[in-house]
Amino acid sequence: MTVMDLHRRFAPLLRHERLLVALLALALFLPGIGARDLWNPDEPRYAQVAREMLASGEFFVPHLNGRIYSEKPPLQFWAIALCGAARGGVDEVAARLPAVFAAVAATLLLFALGRRLFDRETAWIAAAVFATSGKILLQGRIGQIDMLLIALVTAAMYCWTRGLLEHRAGWYRLFFLFCGLATVAKGPVGLLPPLLAIVVFALVAGRRELLRELRIGRGLLLWAAPVAAWLLPAALRAGPAYLATLVLRQNLERYADPWHHFQPWYYYLQILPGDFFPWSLLLPGALVAGWRTLRGERRERFVWALCWVVVTLVFFSLSPGKRTVYILTMYPGLALALAAGLGELRRSWPRGRAWLEAPLLLLATVAGLAPLALPRLATRNRTEISLLGGWLVPATAVLLLLFAAAALLAWRAARRGRIGAAVGSLAAGTAAVALVAVTTILPAFDLFKSARSLSAELLARAAPAEPYAIWPRLDATFLFYTGRFSEPLATEAELRAFAARPERVWLLARRDELARLTPSLPLVEIARDADPRRGYILLSQVPPAPAGEKEERR
């Protein structure tokens, strides 16, 4: 039987596997994406920018609160606007659908990478590890840019891998094209870490001919095509100041000389265990097994995955400003390396079994005992817990016990050398806990984190012509839930001038910042939200009207 005969025989099975991966990913990321309101800092801002795009018809230059928004390129806003147009308006679901689709696409691409670089089992393990790691579970269902960036970088790496394995230049051209789209999503980070990873791999593997095949000079022209298709019209419309802010300040200066998010060089090593949980516990053993036992082509491909991870990690560690989301584009490579290492543990079983059994047993034990600590933790946040109700602590305890049971099943499977079953049990338990949490527990926190209720209070009391402002800085959640623009306030002098206007005005002020103002403003409190720490107060010149009078005004 020839290779072509085998391909024809098993092609339907492969197609069904990809469909199954897509359905499982959808089942993981789609449920509950509209169950809670949009939360700061990014979700309501990006949703509002997309809404203003649809309202104005200006798609090249993003706007927020009616003014040019030059902090991010527009691809995420286009995706939200497209989903909003399909749904009849931008809402919570439309704001998060691009992340859902991107998470599904990234999982599918990683599955395909695992099959081509290693084998079927490695592909399944890599996809399961990636999709159920803590940070990806979050990013795959919130309205931020990073999941779209991950998907586009993974697509670029998939194309480069196809070019590597098949020696077809067309795949290399697609690599640069996807890097261009990633740049339109979040700037040069869509190109530099992936390209540097390839360069480092070629040097480490002693295969400099790969760089000649890649034809970086021509490739950069392809990369520039989607970037220029957006950036040139945007610069013509918005002017050189927009271009300078977006390219220089928001990218070069943010990387080399940032103005916030300062962290030490080892910051990402600190946060990785939590963000890659629960798989971070299995990572050391898998990497050791892969490095020690992989040989030939499989070792070279393992090194490629490591280059993807290490170069990304080093690139962002060199910048003084760091955020957890910056390194997420390395997570597919990390999942791939872990899956390859676990495959080597299975082949050499029972040698090295402690690398797998001990972390799983520890995980099951800690998760099983964690509910005992919940009452003490609840006393530290007594105000919030009492506002949410008495159900939160027992519900959390049940989820922890469910996770402990899944870890215990994974440990039992690992003891028998059934690595795939162990990974499947832990992934299923993690997914189940996450789905219950995001559909039942997280929506309850709208009480503290949502601006919907205070926005509704403002709309109920303020006449359409009466202006409102937000202090100390623009909060896009109020723009989104009021559907009205806020008057900009940049300084305390502007705030006091606004509050002293003779006509009726409204102010949404964060209570801790309001308490710092001396002397106090000539405004009175009308309403406040339920956040006991950093919530907002609605103020105006007049006290709240009686209910009957308010109904008459309306």
Buried (B, 14 or more C-beta within 10 A) or exposed (E): EEEEEEEEEEEEEEEEBBEEBBEBBBEBBBBBBBBBBBBBEBBBBBBBBBBBBBBEEBBBBBBBBEEBBBEBBBBBBBBBBBBBBEEEEBBBBBBBBBBBBBBBBBBBBBBBBBBBBBBBBBBBBBBBBBBBBBBBBBBBBBBBBBBBBBBBBBBBBBBBBBBBEEEBBEBBBBBBBBBBBBBBBBBBBBBBBBBBBBBBBBEBBEEEEBBEBBBBEEBBEBBBEBBEEBBEEBBEEBEEEBBEBBBEBBBEBBBEEBEEBEBEEEBBEEBBBEBBBBBBBBBEBBBBBBBEBBEEEBBBBBBBBBBBBBBBBBBBBEBBBBBBBBBBBBBBBBBBBBBBBBBBBBEBBEEBBEBBBBBBBEBBBBBBEBBEEBEEEBEEBEEBBEBBEEEBBEBBBEBBBBBBBBBBBBBBBBBEBBBBBBBBBBBBBBBBBBBBBBBBBBBBBBBBBBBBBBBEBBBEBBEEEEBBBBBBEBBBBBBBBBEBBBBBBEEEEBBBEBBEEEEBBBBBBBBEBBEEBEEEBEBEBBBBBBBEEEBBBBBBBEEBBEEEEEEEEE
